[in-house]
């Protein structure tokens, strides 16, 4: 990932810290924000499929991807809000997944 992503996650954490504080309730809200963002991604997928007959097709794949990116970025901010480095956490997660995949993970 580009360095600007990690910088933006840290800057977002700092901005939220200054605006909302850093207590347990605030941290809880930042973690719960993931659920809200995931719901928006789900709604976009439903809109792409046209599952609501009253609305028909309302979203594109690009809309779904944008909502999924919001989920991922919100997770990075939540990790930073825990006082941890999001890049280190993501590297560890990727390594764990690669180890599960074995040779399948190699291009």
C-alpha positions as CSV (number, residue, x, y, z in Angstrom):
1,X,0.0,0.0,0.0
2,X,1.1,3.5,-0.7
3,X,2.5,5.5,2.2
4,X,-0.3,8.1,1.8
5,X,-2.8,5.5,3.0
6,X,-1.0,5.0,6.3
7,X,-0.5,8.7,6.7
8,X,-4.2,9.3,6.1
9,X,-5.1,6.7,8.7
10,X,-2.8,8.3,11.3
11,X,-4.1,11.8,10.4
12,X,-7.7,10.6,10.7
13,X,-7.0,9.2,14.1
14,X,-5.4,12.4,15.2
15,X,-8.3,14.5,13.9
16,X,-10.9,12.2,15.6
17,X,-8.8,12.3,18.9
18,X,-8.8,16.1,18.8
19,X,-12.5,16.3,18.0
20,X,-13.9,13.5,20.1
21,X,-11.3,12.5,22.7
22,X,-9.8,9.2,23.2
23,X,-11.9,7.5,25.9
24,X,-13.3,4.0,25.8
25,X,-16.6,5.2,24.5
26,X,-14.9,6.9,21.6
27,X,-12.9,3.8,20.8
28,X,-16.0,1.7,20.9
29,X,-17.7,4.1,18.5
30,X,-14.7,3.9,16.1
31,X,-14.9,0.1,16.2
32,X,-18.7,0.1,15.7
33,X,-18.2,2.4,12.8
34,X,-17.0,-0.7,10.9
35,X,-20.4,-2.2,11.2
36,X,-22.0,0.9,9.8
37,X,-19.6,1.0,6.8
38,X,-20.1,-2.7,6.2
39,X,-23.8,-2.1,6.1
40,X,-23.3,0.6,3.5
41,X,-21.3,-1.9,1.4
42,X,-24.1,-4.4,1.8
43,X,-26.7,-1.9,0.7
44,X,-24.6,-1.0,-2.4
45,X,-24.4,-4.7,-3.3
46,X,-28.1,-5.1,-2.9
47,X,-28.5,-2.0,-5.1
48,X,-26.2,-3.4,-7.7
49,X,-28.3,-6.6,-7.8
50,X,-31.6,-4.6,-8.0
51,X,-33.0,-6.7,-5.2
52,X,-35.4,-3.9,-4.2
53,X,-38.2,-4.1,-6.9
54,X,-39.3,-0.6,-6.0
55,X,-35.8,0.9,-6.6
56,X,-34.4,-1.5,-9.2
57,X,-30.6,-1.2,-9.9
58,X,-29.2,1.8,-7.9
59,X,-25.5,1.1,-7.6
60,X,-22.5,0.0,-9.7
61,X,-19.5,-2.2,-9.0
62,X,-17.5,1.0,-8.5
63,X,-20.0,2.1,-5.8
64,X,-19.6,-1.3,-4.1
65,X,-15.8,-1.0,-4.3
66,X,-15.9,2.5,-2.8
67,X,-18.0,1.3,0.1
68,X,-15.6,-1.7,0.7
69,X,-12.7,0.7,0.6
70,X,-14.5,2.8,3.3
71,X,-14.7,-0.4,5.4
72,X,-11.0,-1.1,5.0
73,X,-10.0,2.5,5.8
74,X,-12.2,2.6,8.8
75,X,-10.5,-0.6,10.1
76,X,-7.1,1.1,9.7
77,X,-8.2,4.1,11.7
78,X,-9.7,1.8,14.4
79,X,-6.3,-0.1,14.6
80,X,-4.5,3.2,14.9
81,X,-7.0,4.2,17.6
82,X,-6.0,1.2,19.6
83,X,-2.6,2.7,19.8
84,X,-1.2,0.2,17.3
85,X,0.4,0.6,13.9
86,X,-2.1,-0.3,11.2
87,X,0.7,-1.2,8.7
88,X,2.2,-3.7,11.1
89,X,-1.2,-5.2,11.8
90,X,-2.0,-5.5,8.1
91,X,1.4,-7.0,7.3
92,X,0.9,-9.6,10.0
93,X,-2.6,-10.4,8.6
94,X,-1.2,-10.7,5.1
95,X,1.5,-13.0,6.3
96,X,-1.0,-15.2,8.1
97,X,-3.1,-15.5,5.0
98,X,-0.1,-16.2,2.8
99,X,0.9,-19.0,5.2
100,X,-2.5,-20.6,5.0
101,X,-2.4,-20.5,1.2
102,X,1.1,-21.9,0.9
103,X,2.3,-22.0,-2.7
104,X,-1.1,-20.9,-4.0
105,X,-0.3,-17.4,-2.8
106,X,2.6,-17.1,-5.3
107,X,1.9,-15.4,-8.7
